[in-house]
Amino acid sequence: MGLGGEVIRVGIVGGAGYTAGELIRILLHHEYVALGAIVSSSNAGNPVYQVHDDLVGETDLVFASELAGDEDVVFLCLGHGNSRAFLEKTPLSATTHIIDLSNDFRLEADQEFADREFVYGLPELNKSRIQQAQSIANPGCFATAIQLALLPLAAAGKLTEDVHVSAITGSTGAGQSLSETVHFSWRTNNVSIYKPFSHQHLGEIGESLAQLQHPLEMAIHFIPYRGNFSRGIFASVYTPTDLTQDEARQLYQDFYAAAPFTTVSDKEIHLKQVVNTNKCLLHVQRFGKQLLITSVIDNLVKGASGQAVQNMNLLFGLPETTGLNLKAGLL
């Protein structure tokens, strides 16, 4: 399939949300994909572009009430807790790959489900396991940005003292459902914290780092911020180090030498460099005894749907970059 000439038949469940919209946008232009049923119980029969109006003129697909049943891979773009419930009610063929974008199967304790084992889908960490997997648990957006900032240190056994993280995300990180903190009048010209020291992504971050450095005895102190912009994550991560500036930069460059979407920049980085792309940019600086790593991603692309397509490419033996050569717009 894929490089062999056959198309990959794709279905999407939860087709009306932000991550599904990004997924559709990417897959419509993926040369090896035939996009089939886009399931939305509340929109069945309506044109997809009526919900995702950036797709006007791009597709005549309509939302379906159920999957076709012949999919090679199904993306689950459901709210947290709903993917497991969907699979319990709607078992899929054992030959159908699943890529789940919720947090239902990310933690090691949750990765066994029925006859499936979900592999944690961070390509920079688990590429070989992803290539052999049947089912993928796509990482969280904050988790992606923070893990990519810390994996090289864990691989070198350099996470010996507590890590401090401040990271800010756009309003799309909260999903499409309305709440007080996503209303324009609340969000604009405003910044706030939420879930300090207790964010749900800390579990998956800790498990990934422990794969590379065990035992992992340091703590991660994470303060998440809501930003007054629509998309993107900017993370500032710092921890004491005995590495020099040059040693730290070389460590990061070597670790990500074969990672097509993760780049270590010699210059300070900013959010607009990655918005609408599957890139992660990292910048490493030493200040006194502290190593500061800044990490930027698009929460809907590298933090969700783009990384899901990257995982699909690995599952089907395609180059990771297929369909993902997206460029940021700085202006």
N, C-alpha and C positions, 0 to 999 in steps of 0.2 A: 504494500500500500504506500501511497505518498510518492517516493522516488521511483517506485516500480511502475508508475503510470496511473494507478487507480486512485480515485478520489477518496478522501476521508469523509464519511457521512457523519454530520454533526447535528446533535440536538441540544437545545438549551431549555432548562426549566427555571421559571422565575424571570421571564423575559422582559418584564416592564421596568426593572430597577436600573440603577446607574451602572452597576458592573455588567449587566447584560447588554445595555446599550453600547458600552465600550467594546464588549466582546463581539457584538454584531458588526460594529464599525471595522474592527480588525479582520474578522473572518470573511467579510464580503470581498476583501481584496487578497485573500490568501489563496495562492495558486493551486493548492492541493485539497481544498475544502469544498464540499457541497453542503451548503447550509440548509437544513431541513426544518423540522418542527421547532418553533419558538413558542414554548408553552407559557401562557398566562391565563389563569382561570378568570380573571376579571376583565380581560381584553379579547377573549377568543372571538375570532371572526373579524376583528378590526385590523386595518393595515398597521404594520410595525411603525411606519413613519409618523403615524398620528400620536404615538407616545414618544418616540425618539425622533424629534423633528429635525435633528441634524442629518437624518437619512432621507429627507425629501429628495426625490429624484435619483436615489441610490438603489432602492429596492422596492419591489411590489409584494414582498412577502407579507402574509397576514399571520396574526397570532393563532396558535392552535390550542385546543383544549386538552390534548394529550400527545405523547410522543408517538412517532410512526412505528417504532418497534424494530427498525432495521439499522439503528445507529451504530457506528463504530465507536463513538465517544459521546458522552453526555456531560455537559457542564451544568452543575447545580448552582444557580445564582439566587439561592434562597436565604432568608434571614437565619440568624444563628438559632440552632435548635430544630429548624424545619427540614434540613436535609435528611437527618436520620428518620424523622417521621415520614417523609416522602418515600424513602427507600423501603420502609416497613410496609407501606401501603402499596407500593408500586415496584416490586422486585424487577430488576433489569437482568437481561441475559448475562450469563457468566462470561461471554465473549465481548461484552460491551465495556469499554473503559469508562471510568467515572473520574471527573475532575471536580472536586467540591470546593467552592469558594467561601463556605461558612467556616466556623470554628469547631464544627461537630466532631471532626476526626483528626485534628492536629496533634493533640497530646498523645503520648505513647499509650496511656491507659485506654484511649478511645479508638485506637487504630484498627482493632479487630471488629468487624461487623459482618454477621452472617458468614458467608464463605469468602469474604474479601479481607485483604489487609491494605490499609491506606498508608502510602509512603508520604512523608513530609516533603512537599514539593519546592524546596529551595535549591535551584540548580547549582548554585555556587558551593553548596555543601553536599548534596546527595545526587549528583548527576548520574552516576552509574546505577544507583538504586532506582531512580526515576525511569531510566531506559528499560528496565526489566519489570516495571510495575504494571499492575492491572488497574489500580485505583490511586488517586493522588489527593492529598489534603493540601490545598493551596495555602501558602502562608498569609498571615495578617499583614496589613500595610505598615503599621508602626513596627511590627516584628521584622519585616523585611529590611527597612531602613536601619534599624538598630543592630540586627545581626550582621549585616554587611559591614557595619562600622567596627565590629568586634571579632569576627571570625579569625582574621589573621593573628590577632593577639592570643586567642585561645589555642590556635594550632601551634603556636610557638611556646605555649605554657607561660605566657606573660600576664595572664589575668590573676594577679596575686593580691590585689587590694580592691576595695569597693569601687564600683563604676557609677558615675552620676550622668543622668540623661535628662535633657530638656528637649522636647520635640513638639512642633506645632503642625497641625493638619488643617486642611481646607474643609469647608462645610459638607462636601460630598462624602467625606469619611463617615458622616452620621447616617448615610443612606437617604432614601427618598421619602420616608415617612415623616410627616410634619411633627415638630415639637417646638417648644418655646425657643430653644437655642439655635434653631436653623431658620427662624423667621428673619427676613431682611432687616427689619427695624431693630432686632436684638443683635444680630451678628455684625452688621456693618459698623465700622469705626469702633470695634470692640475686640477684646481678647480676654479669655478666661481659662482657668484650669479645670480639669475633671479627672476623677478617679486617680488622685495622686497616690503614688506608691502601691497601687492595687490594680493597675490596668490588666485586663484579661490576657494581653499578649505576653506578659512576663513569663508565663509558664512555658510557652513554646520557645521563647528566647533562651531560657535556662537549659532546656533539654537539648537544643542545638549546640550551645556552647559546650555542654558536658560531653557531647560526642567527640569533641576535639581535645578538651582538657578535663581530665578526671583524676581525682575529685575536684569539683568546682566549688570552692569555699568562699568566694567573694559574693557580695550582694550587689544587686542593681537597684539604684534609687532613681525611679522614673517619674518625672512630672510631665504629663501630656497637656498640651494647650489647644484650645479651639482658636483657629485663625479667622480673620475677616476676609478670606479669599475662598474661591470655590474648590481648588484642587491643588494637591502637592503636599509633601511633608519635608520639613527641614529639621534635622536632628543634630544637636550638639552633644557629643559624648566625650567625657574625660575621665581619666584615671591616672594614678601615679605610674611612672615607668622608669626603668633603668636604661632604656634604649636612647641612643642619640637621635636627633632629627633625621639624619641620613639613614641610620639603621632602620628606623621606623618606616620611613618612606619606601625603602627597598623591600622590607618585609611585606608591605601591602602590595607593591607592584609585582613581586614574585607570586604572591598568593593568587592574585587575580589575572595573571598573565594569559590564561586560557579562557577567561570569562568575557564573552563578547559584549555584555551590557554593563559591566561594572568597571569604571575607569577611575584611576587615582590621578587627580589633577595637581599640577604644580602650582596652580593659582587658586586663590580663594574662590569658592563656588557660590552659586545662588540658584533660587528655585526655578526661574524661567528657563534655565538651561535644560531642564528635564521634563517640563510640563508637556503632556501629549506624547511622551516617548516611553520606551521600556528601559531607559537608562537608570543607573544609579551612579552618581558622581560622589567621590570621596576626596577629602582634603585632610592631610595629616600635619599637625604642627606641635612642637614641644614648647611649653612655657614653664620655665623652671623645672620642677620635677613632674609636671603634669603633661600628659599627652592628650591633645584635643583632636578628636576626629569629627569632622562635619560630614553629614550624609544627606543627600537630597534625592527624592524620587517623586514620581507622580503616583499618588495613592490609588488611582483607578487603573493605572496601566502596570507599571512594575509592581505596585502594591496589590494588584488584583488581576484584572483581565489579561493584561499583556503577559504577566508571568504565567497565567494559566495556559495561554497559547504557547509560550516557550516550553512549558511542560508537555503539552500535546505534541509539539515538534519532536521532543526527545522520545516520547512513547512510540512514535511512528517512524523513527529513524531519519528524521529530517534535520538539516542544520538548524540550530537553535534560533537563528535570526530570521527564518522564513516567515514572511508576512509581517515582520516587526521592524523593518527599516523605516522608522518614523522619526520625523525631525521636529524639534522644538521650534516655537515661534517666539522670538525675544521681544517683539513689539506688540 
